[in-house]
Amino acid sequence: MRVLIVNGPNLNLLGTRQPDVYGSETLADVENLCRAHAPNATLTFVQSNHEGAMIDAIHLARSTQDGIIINAGAYTHTSIALRDAISSVELPCVEVHLSNIHARETFRHHSYLAPVSLGQIAGFGTQSYTLALDALQAHLDKLQ
């Protein structure tokens, strides 16, 4: 399984930004957790605070990856462009969030990405990523 894991704005500050909401683990910790959880997978990690860079990474995934896991951060609630990119590459995608976005501010309840994703995993901290890896692997296994 070849997976692009995209992390959006402010996730570079993970571990220091609002640890009461997002936890104390860093983005490097998330990457290590994912690699340990799926040692036979080829995982490519991209983090950007720039929407266009995230879109470029998604476009490149079309010919190099089997699926995408995305934590688009605040772009989840604002970016039709990211939604269109995910839809355009025709790869299975799982949306993840560290916090339970549905238990937070009302503006975080809507996701532009959910309708073009296999599913959404939210509220389990860094475990959201390993749950997404499992869900993506199960989906890919069903296709074979």
Long-range contacts (C-beta under 8 A, 24 or more apart in sequence): 1-38, 1-40, 1-41, 1-42, 1-66, 1-67, 1-136, 1-137, 1-140, 2-41, 2-42, 2-44, 2-64, 2-65, 2-66, 2-67, 3-38, 3-41, 3-42, 3-43, 3-44, 3-65, 3-66, 3-67, 3-68, 3-69, 3-133, 3-136, 4-44, 4-46, 4-57, 4-58, 4-61, 4-64, 4-65, 4-67, 4-68, 4-69, 5-31, 5-34, 5-43, 5-44, 5-45, 5-46, 5-68, 5-69, 5-70, 5-129, 6-46, 6-47, 6-48, 6-54, 6-57, 6-58, 6-68, 6-69, 6-70, 6-71, 6-72, 7-45, 7-46, 7-47, 7-48, 7-70, 7-71, 7-73, 8-47, 8-48, 8-49, 8-51, 8-54, 8-70, 8-71, 8-72, 8-73, 8-74, 8-75, 8-76, 9-48, 9-49, 9-50, 9-73, 9-74, 9-75, 10-49, 10-73, 10-74, 11-47, 11-71, 11-73, 12-47, 12-49, 14-98, 21-98, 21-99, 22-98, 22-99, 22-125, 23-98, 23-125, 23-126, 25-125, 25-126, 29-126, 30-126, 30-129, 33-126, 33-129, 33-130, 34-129, 34-130, 34-133, 37-129, 37-130, 37-133, 38-130, 38-133, 38-137, 41-133, 41-137, 51-75, 51-79, 51-81, 51-82, 54-82, 54-85, 55-81, 55-82, 55-85, 58-82, 58-85, 58-86, 58-89, 59-85, 59-88, 59-89, 61-89, 61-91, 62-88, 62-89, 62-90, 62-91, 65-91, 66-91, 66-92, 66-136, 66-140, 67-91, 67-92, 67-93, 67-94, 67-136, 67-139, 67-140, 68-92, 68-93, 68-94, 69-93, 69-94, 69-96, 69-129, 69-132, 69-133, 69-136, 70-94, 70-95, 70-96, 70-113, 70-117, 71-95, 71-96, 71-97, 71-98, 71-128, 71-129, 72-113, 76-101, 76-108, 76-111, 76-112, 76-113, 77-107, 77-108, 77-110, 77-111, 77-112, 78-112, 79-112, 79-113, 80-112, 82-112, 82-113, 83-112, 83-113, 83-115, 83-116, 86-113, 86-116, 86-117, 87-116, 92-118, 92-136, 92-139, 92-140, 93-117, 93-118, 94-118, 94-119, 94-120, 94-121, 94-132, 94-135, 94-136, 95-119, 95-120, 95-121, 96-120, 96-121, 96-122, 96-128, 96-129, 96-131, 96-132, 97-121, 97-122, 97-123, 97-128, 98-122, 98-123, 98-124, 98-125, 98-126, 98-128, 99-123
